Amino acid sequence: MSEDALIVITSAIKTAFIDHPSSGHGTTWDQVTKSDEESIHLAKAVLVALRKAGYSVTKIEDQNAPKP
């Protein structure tokens, strides 16, 4: 499991309710932050589910970086 992917997904989960409070169905979520433990648990669950479904999360190299 990629540690970088875990960090990115955890951060997205932790801030999702603050940064994107609209659920898109005419309602809004309470603007609260998930705890670190809860966010990490959910992020790991996402990565495990993706892996079980045959997906792999990989980092895309910066296309603008100079070539060696």
Residue pairs with C-beta under 8 A, 6 or more apart in sequence:
1 44
1 47
1 48
1 51
2 47
2 57
2 58
2 59
4 59
5 47
5 57
5 59
6 40
6 43
6 44
6 47
9 42
9 43
9 46
9 47
10 36
10 39
10 40
10 42
10 43
11 39
13 34
13 38
13 39
13 42
13 43
14 33
14 34
14 36
14 39
15 33
16 34
17 29
17 30
17 31
17 32
17 33
17 34
18 31
18 32
18 33
21 28
21 29
21 30
21 31
22 28
22 29
23 29
34 42
47 57
50 56
50 57
